[in-house]
């Protein structure tokens, strides 16, 4: 599977097909059994010992946003976004917080900076999680069903931020069941089933004329809901 710089790849398929595992292998939250992961000029091959510096470099290049927001509950929103910059990028507290405020303003959450995550709605917490990843200036972003834990109306806020990212040229892989979002934003569609990629290519071509029987069944189930 190849993801072109500046493209948006939608990753779809039934539950248990391996979509989340694939994302977690890309930034080595899971260790692949075989194969390799390349981001820019950095390649990590399964079975080789991974140096801490390479692992850190990979995770700096690839941001990830999960279904659950994974924010630090004892930190304010501002510290949630600033703290990783200080630890990973070596920024001063002032620099990190300035960058954090800029990004929080970009997603309409500057007024939440001094609150704790528990005081924010689910949609706000997910936007904070996106900002936290963006603050590390990654080359690519991974999204693992970022709206699945949210009410549909709240999820729209998160999808709007993701659309803006796509428009800005951010390389993205998005695991999603939001087919309208996939249609609107994605350049490339990858369909997984039973741990394998069964079909991939132009999104509109696959949506209108799927070739694999597993793709046909899945799209039929999703689109008829």
Secondary structure, DSSP 8 states (H G I E B T S, - for coil): ----TT-EEEEE--TTSSHHHHHHHHTTSS--SSSEEEETTEEEETTS---HHHHHHHHHHEEEE-SS----TTSBHHHHHHHHIIIII---HHHHHHHHHHHHHHTT-GGGTTSBGGGS-HHHHHHHHHHHHHTT--SEEEEESTTTTS-HHHHHHHHHHHHHHHHTT-EEEEE-S-HHHHHHH-SEEEEEETTEEEEEEEHHHHHHS--SHHHHHHHHHHHT-
